[in-house]
Amino acid sequence: MQEHITEADMKEFMKFNRSGAQANYVLPWVCDGADEAVQTSVWGMIPAPVRVFLRPQLTKKYDKFSRECGV
């Protein structure tokens, strides 16, 4: 991903998505299909106490959204 998307692009993407109605799907979407090292890195951006609570909750919501969209 780093070969195609600059850090500035990613910051703009995150800034836009933080205020979006579906902002909770961004991290699970990034991790969808990724290997364990990538998933660990992505979720590692969130402090451990928060991550323990959020990761399963957001992943469950993303999975439901994906099924409903037929993805």
C-alpha angles and dihedrals in degrees: 000000000000090000091064108027123055124217089249090054091051092049091053090047092051092045090054094045097048089071096039125108091240099041090125090069097060100086095041089047092052089050096045106118093355121133120255094262092057092045091050090050095048096046090040089073088074120073112259098246091052094040092055089058101036105042097066093039096050093041091053091050092047092049091051091048091049093050092049091050092047094241 
